[in-house]
Amino acid sequence: MFDPTDLYKLADDVPEPAEPVLLYHFEGFVDAGGAGRLALAHVLDGLEHQVVARFDVDRLLDYRSRRPVMTFDTDRWVSCDMPELAVYAVKDATGVPFLLMNGPEPDREWELFTRAVGTLVERLGVSRLVTVHGIPMAVPHTRPLGITPHASRPELLNADQTSTFGRVQVPGSAAALLEYRLGAEGHDALGYAVHVPHYLAQAEYPQAAVTALEAVTRDTGLVFPMDALREAARRTTAEIEDQIQASTELSTAISGLEQQYDAFAGGADRENLIAEAAQMPTGDELAAQFERFLAERDDE
């Protein structure tokens, strides 16, 4: 039996806040609009932090499927950007300490990794684990983004938090396995899947990250600096609107999504937006109209 603590190395100086929240996200699984990635990157960029633990990525990652970027200059290699999966100690905008874990999703040893995180949760006295990510949905960007909440026990969710899903089977993720395994051991774990317009799923959509962090704040009370992220969301929305106004076909498609969304929102007897049979524009039809938009953003 392998020792799960061999998967990580603790820092020499480990802060020990009282019952901190652990906010986490792993890159590599579904994250429409970059909701989880942008949200946690924004938190680390805007708040002081220090490393608490680093995981052994040599054991957890398949470099041939996700090759690290190396820089070659004239006649020699000058740098190598190796991935890092780490836990950070952070203080929110009001000085409340919490923990943040992010990096690439492990390719292997998921069960051992889950046990390793469990030992850290015990060692650091974590009170609650919270994860966020984005999922593509047939919704328009002109309406408030929805959220699918999930938790290791129903009591962790607010009474007004409902899911658009019934019972479904989906490909697993390390983040979901953490919630499932640690929840079964009695740890509180929950997450939020932000509903991102499917025609924007492959682009960076800062509004999805704003929605994700607002959900975390409602659940945990943690306060994040949001001005820069909200401004990025405003600029992106303005660029999207410019593209829509320049295309009659795209405007019509978005209008169809708006009508479907409004019909669902106004129908109290409808339980599941996904199950609606109304005709809607396909993701391919909308995505084709946004190819030029995304190409222009890449050029910039």
C-alpha positions as CSV (number, residue, x, y, z in Angstrom):
1,M,0.0,0.0,0.0
2,F,1.4,3.4,-1.1
3,D,1.6,6.2,1.4
4,P,-0.6,9.1,0.1
5,T,1.6,11.7,1.8
6,D,4.4,10.7,-0.5
7,L,2.5,12.5,-3.3
8,Y,3.1,16.0,-1.9
9,K,5.7,18.0,0.1
10,L,4.7,20.4,2.8
11,A,6.3,23.8,3.0
12,D,8.6,24.5,5.9
13,D,6.4,27.2,7.3
14,V,2.8,26.0,7.1
15,P,0.2,28.5,8.4
16,E,-2.6,27.0,10.4
17,P,-5.8,29.1,10.1
18,A,-8.8,28.0,12.0
19,E,-11.1,25.7,9.9
20,P,-10.3,27.3,6.5
21,V,-12.3,26.8,3.3
22,L,-10.4,25.0,0.5
23,L,-11.3,26.4,-2.9
24,Y,-10.0,24.2,-5.8
25,H,-10.0,23.7,-9.5
26,F,-8.1,21.4,-11.9
27,E,-7.3,22.3,-15.5
28,G,-8.0,19.6,-18.1
29,F,-11.6,18.7,-17.5
30,V,-14.7,20.5,-18.9
31,D,-14.5,24.2,-18.1
32,A,-16.7,26.1,-20.5
33,G,-15.6,29.7,-20.9
34,G,-12.6,29.0,-18.6
35,A,-14.9,29.7,-15.7
36,G,-13.0,27.9,-13.0
37,R,-9.5,28.6,-14.5
38,L,-10.2,32.3,-14.8
39,A,-11.8,32.6,-11.4
40,L,-8.9,31.0,-9.5
41,A,-6.2,32.7,-11.5
42,H,-7.9,36.0,-10.7
43,V,-7.9,35.2,-7.0
44,L,-4.2,34.4,-7.0
45,D,-3.3,37.4,-9.1
46,G,-5.3,39.8,-6.8
47,L,-4.4,38.4,-3.4
48,E,-1.2,37.7,-1.5
49,H,-0.5,34.0,-1.2
50,Q,2.2,31.4,-0.2
51,V,2.7,27.8,-1.1
52,V,1.5,25.3,1.6
53,A,2.1,22.1,-0.4
54,R,3.3,20.9,-3.8
55,F,2.3,17.7,-5.4
56,D,4.6,15.4,-7.3
57,V,3.5,16.1,-10.8
58,D,6.1,13.6,-12.2
59,R,3.9,10.8,-10.7
60,L,0.5,12.4,-11.5
61,L,0.9,13.7,-15.1
62,D,1.4,12.2,-18.5
63,Y,3.7,14.6,-20.1
64,R,3.3,13.0,-23.6
65,S,-0.4,14.0,-23.6
66,R,0.2,17.5,-22.1
67,R,3.8,18.4,-23.1
68,P,5.3,21.3,-21.1
69,V,6.3,24.3,-23.1
70,M,10.1,24.7,-23.7
71,T,11.8,27.7,-25.3
72,F,14.6,27.2,-27.9
73,D,16.8,30.2,-28.6
74,T,19.2,30.0,-31.7
75,D,21.3,27.1,-30.6
76,R,20.1,26.0,-27.1
77,W,17.2,25.4,-24.8
78,V,16.8,28.4,-22.5
79,S,13.7,27.6,-20.4
80,C,11.1,24.9,-19.5
81,D,7.7,25.8,-18.1
82,M,6.9,22.8,-16.0
83,P,3.3,22.4,-14.6
84,E,2.7,22.8,-10.9
85,L,-0.1,21.4,-8.8
86,A,-0.1,23.2,-5.4
87,V,-2.0,24.3,-2.4
88,Y,-1.7,28.0,-1.4
89,A,-2.6,29.9,1.8
90,V,-4.4,33.0,0.9
91,K,-6.2,35.8,2.7
92,D,-9.3,37.3,1.2
93,A,-10.0,41.1,0.7
94,T,-11.0,41.4,4.4
95,G,-8.1,39.4,5.7
96,V,-9.9,36.1,6.2
97,P,-7.5,33.2,5.6
98,F,-8.5,30.3,3.2
99,L,-6.7,27.7,1.1
100,L,-6.6,27.4,-2.7
101,M,-5.6,24.4,-4.7
102,N,-5.1,24.5,-8.5
103,G,-3.1,23.1,-11.3
104,P,-3.5,20.4,-14.0
105,E,-5.9,17.6,-13.3
106,P,-3.9,14.4,-12.5
107,D,-3.7,11.8,-15.3
108,R,-3.1,8.9,-13.0
109,E,-3.4,7.6,-9.4
110,W,-6.7,9.4,-8.8
111,E,-7.5,7.3,-5.7
112,L,-4.1,7.8,-4.1
113,F,-4.4,11.5,-5.0
114,T,-7.8,11.7,-3.4
115,R,-6.4,10.1,-0.2
116,A,-3.5,12.5,-0.3
117,V,-5.8,15.5,-0.4
118,G,-7.8,13.9,2.4
119,T,-4.7,13.9,4.6
120,L,-4.1,17.6,3.8
121,V,-7.7,18.3,4.7
122,E,-7.2,16.6,8.0
123,R,-3.8,18.2,8.6
124,L,-4.9,21.7,7.8
125,G,-8.3,21.5,9.5
126,V,-10.3,22.3,6.4
127,S,-14.0,23.0,7.1
128,R,-15.3,22.9,3.6
129,L,-14.1,22.1,0.1
130,V,-15.5,24.2,-2.8
131,T,-15.0,23.8,-6.5
132,V,-16.2,25.7,-9.6
133,H,-16.1,25.2,-13.3
134,G,-18.2,25.9,-16.4
135,I,-20.4,23.7,-18.5
136,P,-21.8,24.5,-22.0
137,M,-25.6,25.1,-22.1
138,A,-28.1,26.2,-24.7
139,V,-28.6,29.6,-23.1
140,P,-28.1,33.1,-24.4
141,H,-25.3,35.4,-23.0
142,T,-28.0,38.2,-22.7
143,R,-29.6,36.5,-19.7
144,P,-28.2,35.9,-16.2
145,L,-25.9,32.8,-16.1
146,G,-27.4,29.9,-14.3
147,I,-25.6,27.6,-11.9
148,T,-26.0,23.9,-11.1
149,P,-25.1,23.3,-7.4
150,H,-23.9,20.0,-6.1
151,A,-22.8,18.9,-2.6
152,S,-21.7,15.9,-0.6
153,R,-24.9,16.3,1.5
154,P,-28.2,18.2,0.7
155,E,-28.0,20.3,3.8
156,L,-25.0,22.2,2.3
157,L,-27.2,23.7,-0.4
158,N,-29.6,26.6,0.0
159,A,-33.3,26.0,-0.4
160,D,-33.5,28.2,-3.5
161,Q,-30.6,26.4,-5.2
162,T,-32.1,23.9,-7.7
163,S,-30.5,21.8,-10.4
164,T,-31.5,21.7,-14.1
165,F,-30.4,18.0,-14.2
166,G,-32.0,14.8,-13.3
167,R,-30.0,11.5,-12.9
168,V,-27.3,11.4,-15.6
169,Q,-24.0,9.6,-16.2
170,V,-21.1,11.7,-17.3
171,P,-17.3,11.2,-17.6
172,G,-15.6,11.5,-14.2
173,S,-13.2,14.1,-13.0
174,A,-10.6,14.3,-10.2
175,A,-12.6,17.3,-8.8
176,A,-15.8,15.3,-8.7
177,L,-14.0,12.2,-7.2
178,L,-12.7,14.4,-4.4
179,E,-16.2,15.6,-3.6
180,Y,-17.5,12.0,-3.7
181,R,-14.8,10.3,-1.7
182,L,-14.2,12.9,0.9
183,G,-17.9,13.5,1.3
184,A,-18.3,9.8,2.0
185,E,-15.7,10.2,4.8
186,G,-17.8,13.0,6.4
187,H,-16.1,16.1,5.0
188,D,-18.3,18.9,3.6
189,A,-17.7,19.4,-0.1
190,L,-19.7,21.3,-2.7
191,G,-19.3,22.9,-6.1
192,Y,-20.9,25.1,-8.7
193,A,-21.2,24.4,-12.4
194,V,-21.8,27.7,-14.2
195,H,-24.0,27.6,-17.3
196,V,-22.0,29.1,-20.1
197,P,-23.6,29.8,-23.5
198,H,-22.5,26.9,-25.7
199,Y,-21.4,29.2,-28.5
200,L,-18.8,30.7,-26.1
201,A,-17.7,27.5,-24.5
202,Q,-14.3,27.5,-26.2
203,A,-13.6,31.2,-25.6
204,E,-12.5,32.9,-22.4
205,Y,-15.7,34.3,-20.9
206,P,-14.9,36.4,-17.8
207,Q,-18.6,36.7,-16.8
208,A,-18.6,33.0,-16.1
209,A,-15.7,33.5,-13.6
210,V,-17.6,36.5,-12.0
211,T,-20.6,34.3,-11.5
212,A,-18.5,31.5,-10.1
213,L,-16.8,33.7,-7.5
214,E,-20.1,35.4,-6.5
215,A,-21.5,31.9,-5.8
216,V,-18.4,31.1,-3.6
217,T,-18.9,34.4,-1.7
218,R,-22.6,33.6,-1.1
219,D,-21.6,30.2,0.3
220,T,-18.5,30.9,2.3
221,G,-18.5,34.6,3.0
222,L,-15.1,35.0,1.4
223,V,-14.6,38.4,-0.3
224,F,-12.6,38.7,-3.5
225,P,-11.4,41.8,-5.4
226,M,-13.7,41.8,-8.4
227,D,-13.3,45.1,-10.2
228,A,-10.8,44.0,-12.8
229,L,-12.7,40.8,-13.5
230,R,-16.0,42.6,-13.9
231,E,-14.3,45.1,-16.2
232,A,-12.9,42.3,-18.3
233,A,-16.4,40.8,-18.5
234,R,-17.9,44.1,-19.6
235,R,-15.4,44.5,-22.4
236,T,-15.9,40.9,-23.6
237,T,-19.7,41.4,-23.6
238,A,-19.3,44.6,-25.6
239,E,-17.2,42.8,-28.2
240,I,-19.8,40.0,-28.4
241,E,-22.5,42.5,-29.0
242,D,-20.6,44.1,-31.8
243,Q,-20.3,40.8,-33.5
244,I,-24.0,40.1,-33.1
245,Q,-25.1,43.4,-34.4
246,A,-23.0,42.9,-37.5
247,S,-24.8,39.6,-38.4
248,T,-28.5,39.2,-39.0
249,E,-28.2,35.4,-38.9
250,L,-26.4,35.5,-35.5
251,S,-29.0,38.0,-34.1
252,T,-31.8,35.7,-35.1
253,A,-30.1,32.7,-33.5
254,I,-29.6,34.6,-30.2
255,S,-33.2,35.8,-30.3
256,G,-34.3,32.2,-30.6
257,L,-32.3,31.3,-27.5
258,E,-33.7,34.2,-25.6
259,Q,-37.3,33.2,-26.4
260,Q,-36.6,29.7,-25.2
261,Y,-34.9,30.9,-22.0
262,D,-37.7,33.3,-21.2
263,A,-40.4,30.6,-21.9
264,F,-38.6,28.3,-19.5
265,A,-38.1,31.0,-16.8
266,G,-41.8,31.9,-17.0
267,G,-43.1,28.3,-16.9
268,A,-43.3,27.2,-13.3
269,D,-44.4,23.7,-14.3
270,R,-41.2,23.0,-16.3
271,E,-38.5,21.3,-14.3
272,N,-35.7,20.9,-16.8
273,L,-34.4,23.3,-19.4
274,I,-32.4,20.5,-21.0
275,A,-35.5,18.4,-21.6
276,E,-37.3,21.1,-23.6
277,A,-38.3,20.0,-27.0
278,A,-38.5,23.4,-28.6
279,Q,-36.3,23.9,-31.7
280,M,-33.1,25.8,-31.0
281,P,-30.0,26.8,-33.0
282,T,-27.3,24.2,-32.8
283,G,-23.9,24.9,-31.2
284,D,-22.3,24.5,-34.6
285,E,-24.5,27.1,-36.2
286,L,-23.7,29.6,-33.6
287,A,-20.0,28.7,-33.3
288,A,-19.6,29.2,-37.0
289,Q,-20.7,32.8,-36.7
290,F,-18.2,33.4,-33.8
291,E,-15.2,32.0,-35.6
292,R,-14.2,35.4,-36.9
293,F,-14.8,36.9,-33.5
294,L,-12.6,34.4,-31.7
295,A,-9.9,34.7,-34.4
296,E,-9.8,38.5,-33.9
297,R,-9.5,38.1,-30.1
298,D,-6.6,35.6,-30.6
299,D,-4.9,38.1,-32.9
300,E,-5.2,40.8,-30.3
